[in-house]
Amino acid sequence: MFSEKVYQKLKEVPKGYVTTYKELAISLNCKAYRAVGNALNKNPYAPIVPCHRVVKSNSSLGGFALNIDEKIKLLQSEGVIVKDNKIMDFKNKLWKF
């Protein structure tokens, strides 16, 4: 099942890093960025599967099933700085598979 593959792959992203919907899709050999987002929106394994670590390719936060303030809080607790709903030092915080 596609969702399960997304969840398994996302577990590879360590604390203190983020990845993008695009990077996650590419790691699964597909271009279904929106399908990745849809799977994450329904993530039954949070926080074991850290969907809060997935952001847009332009470093903006994207969505979060709970609320965006909770996503910011989780990221900042892991050492990821968020300012104006964007990841600071995005280039160095981006996890590529």
N, C-alpha and C positions, 0 to 999 in steps of 0.2 A: 504494500500500500504506500502511495506517495507520501502521505503525511508522516508515516513512521520513518521513512528514509530521511525526511527533513529533520525530524526530532533527533535521530541518531547522529546525523552530521553536525547539528548545532551543538551537541554536547561536547564537541571538540574545541569550541571557542573558550579559552580560559578567562578567568576573572581579570578585569583590567583592560579587556579588549572588546571591540565590537566587530561585527561583520555586516555585510549588506544583504538585502534580499537577492540582489544580482549575484554576488559572490557565492551565496548559498546555493542558488539555482545552478550556477556554472559548475560548482563542485559535484552536483548531481547529474551533470551532463545534460542539462536542459536550459531552456530560456523562459521557463514559466515563473517569472518573478512574482507575478500576482498570485499564482497558485501557492507559492511559498508563503506569502503573506496571509493567505486564507488559512493555510494549515496552522500557522503560528497563532492566528486569532482564536483557534479552537484547541490550542495546546492543553491537553488534560494533565500534563506532567510537570507543569511549572511548580516550583522554580528549579527542579532537577534538570529540565530542559529549559535553558535560560533565554527565553524569547525576548527578554528585555535587552539583550545584547545585539539585536538586529535593528539596523537603521537604514535610512535611504542612502543612495550613492553620493548625494550632495552633502552628507553629514547631518542632515536634519533627522529628527527622531522618528518620524513615521508614526504609526499607530501603536496602541497597546490596549489589550482587552480590558484591563482594569481602568486605569486612567493615566494620562501622560505624567502627572506629578509623581505617581508611584514608579513609573519607568525611570524618571530622573533620579529619584531617591535611591533606587536599586543600583543604577549606574554609578552614582557618586559614592555610594558605599563601597564600590569596588575600585575606586580610584580614577574613574572616568569623569572628566570635568565637562559639564554641560553649561553652555551660556546661550541665551536667546534661542533655546530649543535646538541647538547644534552641538555636535561633539567637538570640543577643542582638541587641537593637535591630532586631528583625524588621521592624517597620513601615518603617524606612528602608532595609533591605537587600532588601526584596521587590521583584522585577522584575515589572511588569505589562506585558503586550504591548499 
